[in-house]
Amino acid sequence: MADILSEFNDYRSKMNEKLLADNNKIVKRIFNLDTNAYAEGALDVKTKELLGLVASTVLRCDDCVKYHLETSYKLGVTKEEMMEAMGIATLVGGTIVIPHLRRAYEFWEALEDQKK
């Protein structure tokens, strides 16, 4: 299971480095905006990550879902909190997001397994 974690993170890091090294002002600003949007504010960071998880699920972006799952996990989100958020995502997104729910659950299990 750890392979899905390292595969995702290795690819993401490698490609982010390449994208940012290309020195495109728009891309760099979007990356910066994304980072700042998830900073502590009126909403705490944990809540913002769960909002990102729900939005990413509804938009059916598996890479985004994985990113928000891992960040949420590192912030101390429990499996129950994650599943409650994913329940909302499934309700809002409809049955078409169920395959993304399956992959999200598998990724969460891999996150839990890495601690063992």
N, C-alpha and C positions, 0 to 999 in steps of 0.2 A: 504493500500500500504506500510505503514511503516514496516509491518511484513516481507516483502521480504528483506528489508534492515537489520533489526535486526537479522533475521534468518541467512542471509549470514555472517554478521559480527561476530555474536556470535559463529557460527560453525568454522569460519576461525580462530578466536582468540584462541578458545579452542584447536583446532587441531595443530595450529602452536606452542602453548605452549608445547604440548605433544611431537611434533617432535623435537623441540629444546632441551627439557629436556632429550631426549634420548641420547644426546651428541655424535651424529654421525658427525665426522669431515667433511665429504663430504657434508652432508645436510647443516650444518652450513655455510660452505664456499659458497655453492650455494645461500643460503639466503643472505649472505653478498654481494656476487657479484651482485645479483639482486638489492639490496638496492643501491649499489654504481653506478650501470649502469644508474640509474635514477636521479643521482645528477646533479646539474648545471655543465655545461661544455661548449663546443663550441655551443651546442644546449641548449636552456633553458628547464627547467623542464616541462613546459606545453607542449612544442613540443614533448619531449620524451614520455610523457604520451599518447599523441595522437598517436604517432608511436606504442607504446605498445598496444593501443586499436585496431588499424588497424591490427597489427600482430596477436593479440589474436582472433579477429573476423575471419580472414582468416584461422587460425588454429582451429577454432571452439571450443574454450575453454570458456565456459560460465562463470566459476568462474573468469578467467583472465579478461574477458570483464567487469564483474561487478566491479572487483578491479580497473581497469583503469578508468571506468566511474566514480566511487566514488572519486578517487584521482583527476581526471580531474575536476570534479565538484567543489571540495574543492579548487582547484587552480584557479577557476574563468573561466573555459572554458564555453562558452555560448552554448546553445542548437544548434544554427546555426553552430558553429565550430564543435561540436560533430557530427552533422548530415552530415556535409561535409566530415569529416574523415570516418564516417560510409559508406558514398556513395563510397569513394575510396575503402574501405574494401569490399563492395559488388561487385564493379566492378572487383577487383582483384580476389576475392574468388568465384565469380559466384553466381548463384541462390541458391546454396546449403547453403549459409550463411544467406539467408533471415529469417529462423526461429531464428537465433541468433540476427539478426537485430531487430526482433519483441521483443524479450526478453530484449534486450539492451534498446530499446525505453521505455518499461514498467518500467525498473529499473530506467532510467533517470527521468521518471515522478514521481516515488516514491521519488527520491532525491529532486525534486522540491517541492513535497507535504509536505515534512518534514519541510520546511521553513514556511509553512502557519499556 
